[in-house]
Amino acid sequence: MTTATGIGSWPGTDVREALGVVRDLLADPGDGADGLPYLPELPDRGPGADLVGRGLGMLVDLPVDLQPSGWRLTDRPGRDLTRTAAYLRQDLDELAEAFDGWTGRMKLQVAGPWTLAASTWLPRGERVVSDVGATRDLVDSLAEGVRVHVTTIQRLLPGASLVLQLDEPYLPAVLEGRLPTASGYGLVRAVDPQDALNGLEAVLDAAPEGTRPVVHCCAPDAPIVLLRRTGADLAVDTALLGRRGWEGVAVGVEDGMTLYAGTVPTDGTLARPQAVVDRLVERWRDLGMPVSGLSDLVVTPTCGLAGLTPGQARDVSRVCIDSARELAERATA
């Protein structure tokens, strides 16, 4: 059965309301589609509630604070980290209440190690990713934080099957050496692909057994081959995939990978489910893939929904659900 879900972010500041909408839309969409609810991120609440801030709040024994230039490693936790932890505690409390007794799947989103290393600064002012030792410490700390986070949610939702999504929007820039240094006059050295793979695997492998992994990269030049080597499912913006990208996806799907197809626009325009499905079917046929395989896809927005109004976010989510129904029908026709 074709599934619909979201990427992670949601507009507004009321996590209870956001969870209620996610639950109502995705817990049981019915009529030939399956739904994958998720714990939403509400970056409108401020620093610490966004993707990077939440990820840094999960680090174990590696404190950070917020400076005008961004998040920075520091010697001891400060009020910024305290606020971040409070947001996460609130979110988990509301998740436990909204999905009490839940026995289906639940998706969690965590910033990946390379996006965090690219977005966080050393005390002396350069990016963490520029220092091999500091990057290794961050990877290890995040892996332990992910283990604790997923274990906590397992305890809150003992009947749920958990899906862990690592968000890596900065990964292509890290691999290609496109990140500017603190001065702005130079570029941070490129990270070796094997080192990048090792970091991703360290975090994914830290999740308790039974957790289904997904890696999400919405960049135009997502490194499909490297991401496929993690053994995780793959979430991408399909509008940004070229021929080679689609071919890489097809190889992964043939090997058992599930594609989270980011195909419903989030630019404020309301797509028609038939048009969304037509594009996917056309690409699928171009690759010589059987249309029956489309039933295994997960339909998602192209990106997070935080930049939309709550009404628009609901509409995009409904288009994802309706597109999943249409895909399921075509796959069995």
C-alpha positions as a Python dict, from the first residue, in 0.01 Angstrom:
ca = {
    (1, 'M'): (0, 0, 0),
    (2, 'T'): (138, 341, -97),
    (3, 'T'): (220, 566, 197),
    (4, 'A'): (204, 941, 259),
    (5, 'T'): (405, 1134, 516),
    (6, 'G'): (572, 1471, 580),
    (7, 'I'): (936, 1575, 584),
    (8, 'G'): (937, 1712, 939),
    (9, 'S'): (886, 2084, 991),
    (10, 'W'): (544, 2242, 1050),
    (11, 'P'): (429, 2606, 1082),
    (12, 'G'): (328, 2768, 1408),
    (13, 'T'): (435, 2741, 1770),
    (14, 'D'): (175, 2506, 1924),
    (15, 'V'): (314, 2152, 1919),
    (16, 'R'): (-8, 2005, 2059),
    (17, 'E'): (-205, 2151, 1771),
    (18, 'A'): (55, 2036, 1517),
    (19, 'L'): (55, 1681, 1652),
    (20, 'G'): (-325, 1678, 1644),
    (21, 'V'): (-325, 1772, 1276),
    (22, 'V'): (-57, 1515, 1190),
    (23, 'R'): (-252, 1249, 1379),
    (24, 'D'): (-584, 1336, 1215),
    (25, 'L'): (-433, 1341, 865),
    (26, 'L'): (-193, 1047, 875),
    (27, 'A'): (-298, 805, 1149),
    (28, 'D'): (-563, 644, 930),
    (29, 'P'): (-609, 810, 589),
    (30, 'G'): (-796, 505, 453),
    (31, 'D'): (-926, 449, 99),
    (32, 'G'): (-621, 269, -35),
    (33, 'A'): (-349, 484, 123),
    (34, 'D'): (-138, 436, 431),
    (35, 'G'): (-10, 717, 652),
    (36, 'L'): (317, 759, 839),
    (37, 'P'): (273, 1008, 1126),
    (38, 'Y'): (579, 1198, 1247),
    (39, 'L'): (699, 1412, 1534),
    (40, 'P'): (691, 1764, 1382),
    (41, 'E'): (953, 2032, 1429),
    (42, 'L'): (825, 2387, 1490),
    (43, 'P'): (1112, 2625, 1408),
    (44, 'D'): (881, 2928, 1449),
    (45, 'R'): (930, 2886, 1824),
    (46, 'G'): (1285, 3012, 1783),
    (47, 'P'): (1644, 2882, 1813),
    (48, 'G'): (1655, 2533, 1953),
    (49, 'A'): (1327, 2428, 1793),
    (50, 'D'): (1467, 2410, 1440),
    (51, 'L'): (1642, 2115, 1276),
    (52, 'V'): (1996, 2213, 1376),
    (53, 'G'): (1910, 2337, 1724),
    (54, 'R'): (1716, 2024, 1807),
    (55, 'G'): (1996, 1804, 1678),
    (56, 'L'): (2256, 1988, 1885),
    (57, 'G'): (2032, 1950, 2189),
    (58, 'M'): (2062, 1573, 2153),
    (59, 'L'): (2441, 1572, 2178),
    (60, 'V'): (2576, 1390, 2483),
    (61, 'D'): (2860, 1552, 2681),
    (62, 'L'): (2925, 1803, 2404),
    (63, 'P'): (2766, 2135, 2507),
    (64, 'V'): (2693, 2423, 2270),
    (65, 'D'): (2571, 2779, 2299),
    (66, 'L'): (2425, 3029, 2055),
    (67, 'Q'): (2635, 3320, 1931),
    (68, 'P'): (2559, 3589, 1669),
    (69, 'S'): (2744, 3374, 1416),
    (70, 'G'): (2545, 3063, 1508),
    (71, 'W'): (2579, 2759, 1736),
    (72, 'R'): (2925, 2703, 1887),
    (73, 'L'): (3089, 2431, 2092),
    (74, 'T'): (3155, 2549, 2446),
    (75, 'D'): (3287, 2426, 2781),
    (76, 'R'): (2956, 2407, 2967),
    (77, 'P'): (2583, 2411, 2890),
    (78, 'G'): (2415, 2752, 2886),
    (79, 'R'): (2062, 2885, 2873),
    (80, 'D'): (2032, 2822, 2498),
    (81, 'L'): (2086, 2451, 2547),
    (82, 'T'): (1846, 2455, 2843),
    (83, 'R'): (1577, 2608, 2621),
    (84, 'T'): (1643, 2351, 2349),
    (85, 'A'): (1607, 2065, 2597),
    (86, 'A'): (1281, 2215, 2726),
    (87, 'Y'): (1135, 2226, 2375),
    (88, 'L'): (1219, 1861, 2320),
    (89, 'R'): (1074, 1754, 2657),
    (90, 'Q'): (753, 1937, 2574),
    (91, 'D'): (736, 1775, 2231),
    (92, 'L'): (783, 1426, 2373),
    (93, 'D'): (520, 1484, 2644),
    (94, 'E'): (271, 1597, 2380),
    (95, 'L'): (366, 1308, 2150),
    (96, 'A'): (298, 1055, 2426),
    (97, 'E'): (-44, 1209, 2490),
    (98, 'A'): (-147, 1251, 2126),
    (99, 'F'): (-45, 896, 2031),
    (100, 'D'): (-121, 712, 2353),
    (101, 'G'): (-168, 344, 2268),
    (102, 'W'): (-38, 389, 1912),
    (103, 'T'): (66, 62, 1745),
    (104, 'G'): (152, 183, 1396),
    (105, 'R'): (464, 343, 1256),
    (106, 'M'): (605, 674, 1381),
    (107, 'K'): (877, 880, 1209),
    (108, 'L'): (1137, 1085, 1394),
    (109, 'Q'): (1365, 1341, 1228),
    (110, 'V'): (1718, 1419, 1344),
    (111, 'A'): (1980, 1642, 1181),
    (112, 'G'): (2257, 1424, 1040),
    (113, 'P'): (2618, 1447, 1161),
    (114, 'W'): (2750, 1630, 853),
    (115, 'T'): (2480, 1895, 858),
    (116, 'L'): (2548, 1954, 1228),
    (117, 'A'): (2925, 1962, 1175),
    (118, 'A'): (2880, 2212, 891),
    (119, 'S'): (2639, 2432, 1091),
    (120, 'T'): (2830, 2444, 1421),
    (121, 'W'): (3145, 2641, 1505),
    (122, 'L'): (3452, 2561, 1708),
    (123, 'P'): (3542, 2792, 2000),
    (124, 'R'): (3815, 2948, 1787),
    (125, 'G'): (3571, 3033, 1510),
    (126, 'E'): (3592, 2775, 1230),
    (127, 'R'): (3331, 2516, 1142),
    (128, 'V'): (3344, 2188, 1331),
    (129, 'V'): (3369, 2001, 1000),
    (130, 'S'): (3708, 2165, 941),
    (131, 'D'): (3858, 1974, 1237),
    (132, 'V'): (3882, 1596, 1207),
    (133, 'G'): (3898, 1534, 1581),
    (134, 'A'): (3608, 1766, 1664),
    (135, 'T'): (3400, 1610, 1388),
    (136, 'R'): (3469, 1264, 1526),
    (137, 'D'): (3360, 1379, 1872),
    (138, 'L'): (3039, 1525, 1729),
    (139, 'V'): (2959, 1204, 1538),
    (140, 'D'): (3010, 992, 1849),
    (141, 'S'): (2809, 1232, 2065),
    (142, 'L'): (2522, 1244, 1818),
    (143, 'A'): (2518, 865, 1787),
    (144, 'E'): (2474, 834, 2163),
    (145, 'G'): (2213, 1110, 2160),
    (146, 'V'): (2016, 933, 1889),
    (147, 'R'): (2030, 609, 2085),
    (148, 'V'): (1890, 786, 2392),
    (149, 'H'): (1627, 975, 2189),
    (150, 'V'): (1491, 669, 2008),
    (151, 'T'): (1498, 461, 2327),
    (152, 'T'): (1300, 731, 2507),
    (153, 'I'): (1033, 734, 2238),
    (154, 'Q'): (1019, 354, 2241),
    (155, 'R'): (938, 379, 2610),
    (156, 'L'): (671, 645, 2550),
    (157, 'L'): (513, 456, 2257),
    (158, 'P'): (588, 91, 2333),
    (159, 'G'): (361, -41, 2060),
    (160, 'A'): (497, 178, 1781),
    (161, 'S'): (739, 82, 1503),
    (162, 'L'): (987, 367, 1474),
    (163, 'V'): (1138, 519, 1160),
    (164, 'L'): (1450, 735, 1205),
    (165, 'Q'): (1509, 1001, 939),
    (166, 'L'): (1851, 1164, 922),
    (167, 'D'): (1831, 1506, 754),
    (168, 'E'): (2145, 1596, 557),
    (169, 'P'): (2085, 1912, 350),
    (170, 'Y'): (2451, 2017, 389),
    (171, 'L'): (2603, 1686, 283),
    (172, 'P'): (2670, 1776, -83),
    (173, 'A'): (2851, 2098, 18),
    (174, 'V'): (3057, 1902, 271),
    (175, 'L'): (3158, 1644, 11),
    (176, 'E'): (3241, 1901, -255),
    (177, 'G'): (3429, 2147, -34),
    (178, 'R'): (3185, 2434, -96),
    (179, 'L'): (3148, 2560, 262),
    (180, 'P'): (3311, 2900, 324),
    (181, 'T'): (3554, 2944, 612),
    (182, 'A'): (3487, 3190, 892),
    (183, 'S'): (3673, 3467, 706),
    (184, 'G'): (3470, 3410, 393),
    (185, 'Y'): (3787, 3410, 182),
    (186, 'G'): (3848, 3037, 176),
    (187, 'L'): (3666, 2707, 162),
    (188, 'V'): (3659, 2423, 414),
    (189, 'R'): (3834, 2115, 279),
    (190, 'A'): (3613, 1850, 121),
    (191, 'V'): (3535, 1545, 334),
    (192, 'D'): (3632, 1209, 188),
    (193, 'P'): (3318, 1014, 82),
    (194, 'Q'): (3425, 710, 285),
    (195, 'D'): (3457, 926, 597),
    (196, 'A'): (3115, 1074, 526),
    (197, 'L'): (2969, 725, 490),
    (198, 'N'): (3131, 611, 815),
    (199, 'G'): (2979, 906, 1000),
    (200, 'L'): (2631, 840, 866),
    (201, 'E'): (2654, 471, 947),
    (202, 'A'): (2775, 541, 1302),
    (203, 'V'): (2463, 745, 1377),
    (204, 'L'): (2219, 517, 1196),
    (205, 'D'): (2363, 207, 1364),
    (206, 'A'): (2321, 363, 1707),
    (207, 'A'): (1943, 341, 1687),
    (208, 'P'): (1796, 41, 1870),
    (209, 'E'): (1728, -273, 1672),
    (210, 'G'): (1405, -261, 1476),
    (211, 'T'): (1428, 109, 1390),
    (212, 'R'): (1384, 166, 1016),
    (213, 'P'): (1644, 417, 883),
    (214, 'V'): (1585, 688, 621),
    (215, 'V'): (1835, 948, 498),
    (216, 'H'): (1686, 1270, 361),
    (217, 'C'): (1875, 1510, 135),
    (218, 'C'): (1678, 1781, -46),
    (219, 'A'): (1980, 1939, -218),
    (220, 'P'): (1993, 1951, -600),
    (221, 'D'): (2308, 1738, -606),
    (222, 'A'): (2218, 1474, -348),
    (223, 'P'): (2491, 1203, -345),
    (224, 'I'): (2257, 916, -431),
    (225, 'V'): (2525, 647, -461),
    (226, 'L'): (2680, 729, -123),
    (227, 'L'): (2341, 748, 49),
    (228, 'R'): (2241, 417, -103),
    (229, 'R'): (2551, 257, 51),
    (230, 'T'): (2420, 332, 402),
    (231, 'G'): (2153, 68, 352),
    (232, 'A'): (1887, 319, 459),
    (233, 'D'): (1577, 420, 268),
    (234, 'L'): (1616, 742, 69),
    (235, 'A'): (1414, 1067, 81),
    (236, 'V'): (1481, 1322, -196),
    (237, 'D'): (1316, 1607, -383),
    (238, 'T'): (1236, 1427, -707),
    (239, 'A'): (1206, 1756, -901),
    (240, 'L'): (1581, 1805, -847),
    (241, 'L'): (1685, 1462, -972),
    (242, 'G'): (1853, 1442, -1310),
    (243, 'R'): (1882, 1131, -1524),
    (244, 'R'): (2179, 995, -1328),
    (245, 'G'): (2003, 1062, -999),
    (246, 'W'): (1695, 872, -1109),
    (247, 'E'): (1911, 584, -1230),
    (248, 'G'): (2078, 572, -888),
    (249, 'V'): (1738, 566, -722),
    (250, 'A'): (1624, 284, -951),
    (251, 'V'): (1924, 70, -854),
    (252, 'G'): (1844, 124, -488),
    (253, 'V'): (1477, 39, -533),
    (254, 'E'): (1569, -282, -715),
    (255, 'D'): (1791, -369, -417),
    (256, 'G'): (1502, -324, -171),
    (257, 'M'): (1536, 43, -76),
    (258, 'T'): (1215, 241, -25),
    (259, 'L'): (1197, 577, -201),
    (260, 'Y'): (1044, 869, -12),
    (261, 'A'): (950, 1068, -321),
    (262, 'G'): (943, 1440, -244),
    (263, 'T'): (705, 1534, -519),
    (264, 'V'): (432, 1764, -379),
    (265, 'P'): (541, 2131, -411),
    (266, 'T'): (580, 2346, -100),
    (267, 'D'): (608, 2683, -276),
    (268, 'G'): (252, 2786, -191),
    (269, 'T'): (95, 2655, -511),
    (270, 'L'): (-157, 2374, -470),
    (271, 'A'): (-74, 2077, -691),
    (272, 'R'): (-331, 1838, -830),
    (273, 'P'): (-276, 1476, -722),
    (274, 'Q'): (-318, 1357, -1080),
    (275, 'A'): (-39, 1588, -1200),
    (276, 'V'): (188, 1474, -915),
    (277, 'V'): (132, 1111, -1005),
    (278, 'D'): (168, 1169, -1380),
    (279, 'R'): (521, 1304, -1327),
    (280, 'L'): (623, 1009, -1112),
    (281, 'V'): (476, 753, -1350),
    (282, 'E'): (652, 916, -1647),
    (283, 'R'): (990, 905, -1473),
    (284, 'W'): (930, 548, -1360),
    (285, 'R'): (852, 431, -1711),
    (286, 'D'): (1152, 618, -1852),
    (287, 'L'): (1369, 405, -1623),
    (288, 'G'): (1207, 84, -1744),
    (289, 'M'): (1072, 14, -1396),
    (290, 'P'): (742, -176, -1356),
    (291, 'V'): (454, 54, -1265),
    (292, 'S'): (351, -202, -1001),
    (293, 'G'): (658, -93, -801),
    (294, 'L'): (504, 250, -746),
    (295, 'S'): (283, 100, -479),
    (296, 'D'): (588, 77, -251),
    (297, 'L'): (673, 448, -267),
    (298, 'V'): (624, 696, 14),
    (299, 'V'): (483, 1028, -110),
    (300, 'T'): (612, 1339, 67),
    (301, 'P'): (628, 1715, 14),
    (302, 'T'): (942, 1837, -162),
    (303, 'C'): (1060, 1998, 163),
    (304, 'G'): (942, 2088, 512),
    (305, 'L'): (622, 2287, 564),
    (306, 'A'): (738, 2550, 814),
    (307, 'G'): (738, 2824, 550),
    (308, 'L'): (367, 2782, 479),
    (309, 'T'): (56, 2884, 669),
    (310, 'P'): (-112, 2611, 877),
    (311, 'G'): (-390, 2591, 619),
    (312, 'Q'): (-143, 2550, 334),
    (313, 'A'): (47, 2284, 530),
    (314, 'R'): (-277, 2087, 572),
    (315, 'D'): (-354, 2122, 201),
    (316, 'V'): (-7, 1995, 100),
    (317, 'S'): (-45, 1700, 335),
    (318, 'R'): (-385, 1614, 185),
    (319, 'V'): (-237, 1625, -166),
    (320, 'C'): (31, 1378, -48),
    (321, 'I'): (-243, 1144, 77),
    (322, 'D'): (-453, 1177, -238),
    (323, 'S'): (-144, 1123, -454),
    (324, 'A'): (-62, 807, -260),
    (325, 'R'): (-414, 679, -330),
    (326, 'E'): (-378, 757, -700),
    (327, 'L'): (-41, 584, -716),
    (328, 'A'): (-181, 274, -548),
    (329, 'E'): (-464, 259, -801),
    (330, 'R'): (-234, 294, -1100),
    (331, 'A'): (10, 38, -964),
    (332, 'T'): (-263, -224, -950),
    (333, 'A'): (-442, -128, -1273),
}
